[in-house]
Amino acid sequence: MAAVFTVLYPAGDGARFDHAYYDDHHIPLVRKAFAGTGLTDVQVLTGVSAADGGPATFVKIVTLFFRDAEAMQASLTSPQGLELTADLPNFTDIQPITQISAAG
């Protein structure tokens, strides 16, 4: 069964998020880092608004799809996974929310 790792960056007053850096540098690093350990797809969403027209709840949502739970675990705990976590301050000061899901 496919495994899914979702990272949500909540919107907040004064929060910093560099969309250009994230899209042009961080996501290509993710694709490269996890290509050999079972990453099958990446989906990146940018918050536009809430359903009622108010501000978006999340600045960015990224979903990483892996072949299975073992591939996801191997990717996230790899040295490359740790390097990607260390890249966070380069594009945001937001503490992300993460979730592991199953897709089947």
Secondary structure as UniProt FT lines:
FT   STRAND          2..10
FT   TURN            13..14
FT   HELIX           19..21
FT   HELIX           22..26
FT   HELIX           27..34
FT   HELIX           35..37
FT   STRAND          39..46
FT   TURN            51..52
FT   STRAND          58..66
FT   HELIX           69..76
FT   HELIX           79..86
FT   HELIX           88..90
FT   STRAND          97..103
//
